[in-house]
Amino acid sequence: MQKKIITLNIYILAMLFLLNSCNFSLTDDFQPLTKGKTASLTTIAFSQARIKNNDLLFDLSLSKTAPQSINFYIFLETAEGESIPLVNAKVVCETLQYSDPFLDCSKHTHLYKWRFTAGKHTASIKLPLQQRNFSKNFVLKIITFNTFISQQNHKSTIKGKNILLKPQTLVNTPDKINLLENYGSVQVPVELNTNDSFSITYSVQQITEKTIHLLDNHHSIATANEDFVPAQGHFDISPSQALQKLSINVIDDQIYEGAQSFVLSLYSDQAIFEGNRQKHILITIDDNEEAPYLQLSDFTTTETEDLQYWPVSLSWPSEVIVSFDYHLHSVEINNAEGDSDYISDRGHIEFASGETQKQISVQIVSDNIPEDTESFSLSILQTHIAQLQPNAPTNYTAFITDASSDTAAPSLAFSAPRINARKGHRVSIPIVLQGSTTTAVHVYYRSFSQSAKAEEDFEDLAGVLYFPASTKTYQVQNIIVNLLDNSLNSIKDVKKSFYLYIEKVQNGKIGTNRRVDINIL
């Protein structure tokens, strides 16, 4: 019995020791490498290290999957040990606090940092270089300070004469082609640059996910059988037929589409296109039709609570989306007040493919007060694709007529179109009401600067004149204007002017002289 108990205790102790060991290996954190400390968990290796089109490319692999993200620091040097700069090498070497002949921070001032993602064991790395045409042999080096790696310092020597130069092109082709939509067809040259012979397969097709990177941001994708004729086939190129021409057909139409692109793809079983087996040539169709013009005109409506619609159109349809931004507001020449007579607003109008007619919604506010015709403006703020007509305005006027106004309503006007006055004087500007009225008439007026400046040459004005209800057919009210004398600050004998303007009339209409010019002598 005692022997069994002893055996059991030994078994329990062994199990506890084993569990404790497992727990330690699972929770042990990976620490930066310190002097005299190494680990032997996994190894790293390079493969397919090469340079192409001035980019350094190589595959990095681990013998085991990384349990956590691991930082590697990459640098490049010539066979003589001189640093070769890498683009985006931002890690300052001295911050690593590492001293070893493998990495000389006096030469390699900046390193490229690459993070190996947890759970991975292979990575393909592409690093752009800053210089070209150095010595035949150079050395790719990598260093890490993670103890999961058995050998923190690793290097690979890359050999090859003129290895940073572009690979030899055995077959020459253009990279891009532009042509007008009504060009019909274009001949794409394919020219042999060697004494060998090759068989090439070609395909004229729409842009796909594989070739979308070729597309310019401002261009759209051309549609097969609508914008161009798709085709495919093959041809042989040899010293006896060193120049082949592929005919690409473009389809013309009468609709604006903007610039559209498609691709001519060439394929070979040998790397004849700058070291590649395929070549994609971007072909862009520039539209020969003009972008459509916006067509707007002034707009007249009645004072009603119903939503009104201001028509706008395009001169001809477009296949691409055409749009513009607008602003409904009042400017100097308008007498309608935003949010009192209409709802001022900003908006965006889009014409979909093929559309030519749209409407701008305008909300008019009815106040049931007889008024003269009022106006506000529509301003074109910005257009996309669409053009404005030559010499066309960017502001258009909406007129609101009062349906409740009587044709016999009294009219308001200044007594004269212009007045001369001397500086430093007080001037009375008469406004005349012609016609009897059963309700009070309110006249809103304001002063506007020209060569004379408000508060420097005259007192700025904005106010309301009140005409009571009366059977009289002729009434006069005066606007008092104070002209300032700034003789000490102004040039002698220079004439200046400003004007008064009737902005709005309630229970009446505006007559002939809506504005009076005041000349300061």
HELIX and SHEET records of a PDB file:
HELIX    1   1 GLN A    2  THR A   27  1                                  26    
HELIX    2   2 CYS A   93  LEU A   96  5                                   4    
HELIX    3   3 GLU A  181  TYR A  183  5                                   3    
HELIX    4   4 ILE A  212  LEU A  214  5                                   3    
SHEET    1   A 3 ILE A  44  LYS A  52  0                                        
SHEET    2   A 3 ASP A  55  LEU A  62 -1                                        
SHEET    3   A 3 THR A 122  PRO A 128 -1                                        
SHEET    1   B 4 SER A  83  ILE A  84  0                                        
SHEET    2   B 4 ILE A  70  THR A  78 -1                                        
SHEET    3   B 4 HIS A 110  PHE A 116 -1                                        
SHEET    4   B 4 VAL A  91  VAL A  92 -1                                        
SHEET    1   C 4 SER A  83  ILE A  84  0                                        
SHEET    2   C 4 ILE A  70  THR A  78 -1                                        
SHEET    3   C 4 PHE A 138  ILE A 143 -1                                        
SHEET    4   C 4 ASN A 153  ILE A 158 -1                                        
SHEET    1   D 3 VAL A 171  ASN A 172  0                                        
SHEET    2   D 3 SER A 185  LEU A 192 -1                                        
SHEET    3   D 3 LEU A 243  ASN A 249 -1                                        
SHEET    1   E 5 LYS A 176  LEU A 180  0                                        
SHEET    2   E 5 GLN A 278  ASP A 286  1                                        
SHEET    3   E 5 GLN A 260  TYR A 267 -1                                        
SHEET    4   E 5 PHE A 198  GLN A 205 -1                                        
SHEET    5   E 5 ALA A 231  ILE A 237 -1                                        
SHEET    1   F 4 LYS A 176  LEU A 180  0                                        
SHEET    2   F 4 GLN A 278  ASP A 286  1                                        
SHEET    3   F 4 GLN A 260  TYR A 267 -1                                        
SHEET    4   F 4 SER A 220  ILE A 221  1                                        
SHEET    1   G 4 GLN A 357  GLN A 363  0                                        
SHEET    2   G 4 LEU A 307  LEU A 314 -1                                        
SHEET    3   G 4 TYR A 293  GLN A 295 -1                                        
SHEET    4   G 4 GLN A 387  LEU A 388  1                                        
SHEET    1   H 5 PHE A 299  THR A 302  0                                        
SHEET    2   H 5 ASN A 395  THR A 401  1                                        
SHEET    3   H 5 GLU A 374  HIS A 384 -1                                        
SHEET    4   H 5 VAL A 322  HIS A 329 -1                                        
SHEET    5   H 5 ASP A 345  PHE A 351 -1                                        
SHEET    1   I 4 TYR A 474  ASN A 482  0                                        
SHEET    2   I 4 ARG A 426  GLN A 434 -1                                        
SHEET    3   I 4 SER A 411  PHE A 414 -1                                        
SHEET    4   I 4 LYS A 509  ILE A 510  1                                        
SHEET    1   J 5 ARG A 418  ALA A 421  0                                        
SHEET    2   J 5 ARG A 515  ILE A 520  1                                        
SHEET    3   J 5 LYS A 496  GLN A 506 -1                                        
SHEET    4   J 5 VAL A 441  SER A 449 -1                                        
SHEET    5   J 5 ALA A 462  PHE A 467 -1                                        
END                                                                             
